[in-house]
C-alpha cells in the first residue's frame, strides 16, 4: 500500500463498517493481548512511555492513552495523523502524534520508551532490518517490543491477500505485497540482531462464522507476540 493510499483512507480510520473494518475487528484482540503482556511483564501501562509506530488514525494509541500510558504515535501519512489528532482531541486524550519515520525520531528519543508497538506495520516495510534497529535504539533496556504481522506462507497469500482484500473487502485492495511478509524465524533473527529476544509468539486466527479474530496456536497467516530488549 502506498502513502497515497493511506492518505485516501482519511475518512475511513474510525469507521468500523468501512474499508478498514478488518482492522476494527482485530483491534480488540490486539489491545487485550498487548495490555495483558505489559501488565504481566511490566506492571501495567500506567505511566509507561509508549511509541506506537505506524499508528494510522490512532486506534491503538488511544487505547494505550486511556490506560494512562504516555503515548507518542508516528506515521508517514499526514492525513492519518490529522485524523488521529482530531479524534484524540474530541476524546480529550493527550497523545503526541508525529508525521515521521522511526529514523527521524531515534536521535530525539534515545532509549526513551518502555514499550514500542509495531502492529500491522512490518508487512509494509521494505527494509525491516534497518527499521527494527531504529526501533531498538529508542527502546529502554528491559523494554517491551510488541508486534503483530503476517507470515509469508502460501496460506497467508490466499487468506490475507486474495480473500481478505479481494473477496471479503476487509482491507483495501493492494494493501499488502506478499514479498514483504516476514516469517517468524526471520523476525526472530532480525530482532536478535538488535538486542531484542522474542519471549512469546502466538497465532491469530480469523473466523467469518464467529465474526472476528482470536488468539490461537496457528501462526501460518497472522501472528502476534512480544520481545524484551536485553542489550544496549
C-alpha positions in Angstrom: 0.0 0.0 0.0 1.4 3.4 -0.9 1.5 6.5 1.2 -1.1 8.0 -1.2 -3.4 5.0 -0.5 -3.1 5.7 3.3 -3.9 9.3 2.6 -7.0 8.3 0.7 -8.2 6.4 3.8 -8.6 9.6 5.8 -12.3 9.3 6.3 -12.1 5.6 7.0 -10.0 5.2 10.1 -12.8 5.5 12.6 -15.5 3.8 10.6 -15.9 0.2 11.8 -18.0 -0.6 8.8 -15.7 1.0 6.2 -12.7 -0.1 4.2 -10.7 -0.8 7.3 -13.3 -2.9 9.1 -10.8 -5.8 9.3 -8.6 -3.6 11.4 -11.5 -2.7 13.6 -12.4 -6.3 14.0 -8.8 -7.1 15.0 -8.3 -4.1 17.3 -9.9 -5.5 20.5 -7.9 -8.7 20.2 -4.5 -7.0 19.9 -5.4 -4.5 22.6 -6.3 -7.3 25.0 -3.1 -9.2 24.2 -0.7 -6.2 24.4 -2.2 -4.8 27.6 -2.1 -8.3 29.2 1.6 -8.6 28.2 2.5 -5.2 29.7 0.6 -6.0 32.8 2.3 -9.4 33.2 5.9 -8.3 32.3 6.0 -4.6 33.0 3.4 -4.0 35.8 0.8 -2.2 33.6 0.6 0.7 31.3 0.1 3.5 33.9 2.9 6.0 33.4 4.7 3.9 30.8 6.2 5.7 27.7 4.8 4.0 24.6 5.7 4.6 21.0 3.0 3.4 18.5 4.8 3.0 15.2 2.6 3.3 12.1 -0.2 4.5 14.3 -2.6 5.4 11.4 -5.7 7.2 12.7 -4.9 6.2 16.3 -6.9 3.1 17.1 -4.2 1.6 19.3 -2.7 4.8 20.5 -6.0 5.9 22.1 -6.4 2.5 23.9 -3.0 2.9 25.5 -3.7 6.5 26.4 -7.0 5.5 28.1 -4.9 3.2 30.3 -2.7 6.2 31.4 0.3 5.5 29.2 2.3 8.4 27.8 1.9 7.8 24.1 3.7 9.0 21.1 2.3 7.9 17.8 4.1 8.2 14.5 3.0 7.6 10.9 4.2 8.6 7.4 0.6 9.7 6.4 -0.1 13.3 7.3 -3.8 12.7 6.6 -3.9 9.8 9.1 -2.1 11.9 11.7 -4.5 14.7 11.1 -7.4 12.3 11.8 -5.6 10.9 14.9 -5.1 14.4 16.3 -8.7 15.4 15.7 -10.1 12.3 17.2 -7.9 12.4 20.3 -8.9 16.0 20.9 -12.6 15.1 20.8 -11.9 12.3 23.2 -9.8 14.6 25.5 -6.8 12.3 25.1 -3.2 13.8 25.2 -1.2 11.9 22.6 1.9 13.2 20.9 1.4 12.5 17.2 4.2 12.9 14.7 4.5 12.7 10.9 7.8 10.9 10.9 9.7 7.7 10.4 11.5 5.9 13.2 14.8 7.0 11.7 13.6 10.6 12.1 12.9 10.0 15.8 15.7 7.9 17.0 18.1 10.8 17.8 15.3 12.7 19.7 14.3 9.6 21.7 17.4 7.5 22.5 16.4 4.6 24.8 13.3 6.7 25.8 10.4 4.2 25.6 9.3 1.5 27.9 7.2 -0.1 25.1 7.4 0.1 21.3 4.3 -1.2 19.5 4.6 -2.3 15.8 1.2 -3.7 14.9 0.2 -4.4 11.3 3.2 -2.4 10.1 6.1 -4.8 9.5 4.4 -6.2 6.4 4.6 -2.7 4.8 8.3 -2.1 5.4 10.8 -2.6 2.6 13.9 -2.7 4.8 12.7 -4.3 8.0 16.2 -4.9 9.5 17.1 -1.2 9.4 13.6 -0.3 10.7 13.9 -2.7 13.6 17.4 -1.4 14.5 16.0 2.2 14.7 13.1 0.9 16.9 15.5 -0.8 19.2 17.6 2.4 19.5 14.6 4.0 21.1 13.7 1.2 23.5 15.0 1.1 27.0 17.0 -1.9 28.3 14.3 -4.3 29.6 11.7 -2.6 27.4 9.0 -4.4 25.5 8.7 -4.7 21.8 5.1 -5.6 20.9 4.3 -6.8 17.4 1.7 -8.3 15.1 2.2 -9.0 11.4 1.6 -11.6 8.6 3.6 -14.7 7.9 5.0 -15.4 4.4 3.3 -18.6 3.5 1.1 -19.8 0.6 -1.9 -19.9 3.0 -1.2 -16.3 4.0 -1.2 -15.2 0.4 -4.6 -16.8 -0.2 -6.3 -15.6 3.0 -4.6 -12.3 3.7 -4.5 -11.0 0.1 -6.9 -13.0 -2.2 -9.7 -13.5 0.4 -9.3 -10.5 2.8 -8.6 -7.9 0.1 -10.3 -9.3 -3.0 -13.3 -11.4 -1.7 -14.3 -10.1 1.7 -13.0 -6.5 1.3 -11.9 -6.4 5.0 -9.0 -4.2 3.9 -8.3 -2.1 0.8 -7.1 -3.9 -2.4 -3.4 -3.5 -2.8 -2.7 -3.1 1.0 -0.2 -5.9 1.0 2.6 -7.3 -1.1 3.4 -11.0 -0.4 7.2 -10.4 -0.7 7.1 -8.0 2.2 5.6 -10.6 4.7 8.0 -11.9 7.3 8.3 -15.4 8.6 8.6 -15.7 12.4 12.1 -17.1 12.0 13.2 -14.1 10.0 11.7 -11.6 12.5 13.3 -13.5 15.4 16.7 -13.3 13.7 16.4 -9.6 12.9 15.3 -8.7 16.5 18.0 -10.8 18.0 20.5 -8.8 15.9 19.4 -5.6 17.6 19.3 -6.9 21.1 15.7 -8.0 21.4 14.7 -11.5 22.3 11.3 -12.8 21.3 9.7 -14.2 24.5 6.3 -15.2 23.1 4.7 -15.7 19.7 1.1 -16.8 19.1 -1.1 -17.2 16.1 -4.1 -15.1 15.2 -7.0 -16.9 13.5 -10.0 -15.4 11.7 -13.4 -17.0 11.6 -16.1 -15.5 9.4 -18.7 -17.6 11.3 -17.6 -16.2 14.6 -17.2 -12.7 13.1 -13.7 -11.9 14.2 -10.2 -12.8 15.3 -8.9 -14.9 18.1 -5.5 -15.7 19.6 -4.6 -19.3 18.6 -1.7 -21.7 18.1 -1.9 -21.3 14.3 0.7 -18.7 13.1 0.6 -19.7 9.5 -1.2 -16.5 8.5 -1.2 -13.9 11.2 0.9 -13.8 14.3 1.4 -11.7 17.4 3.9 -11.6 20.2 6.4 -9.6 22.2 10.2 -9.4 22.8 12.4 -7.9 25.5 15.4 -5.8 24.9 18.3 -7.4 26.7 21.2 -5.4 25.2 22.1 -1.7 24.9 
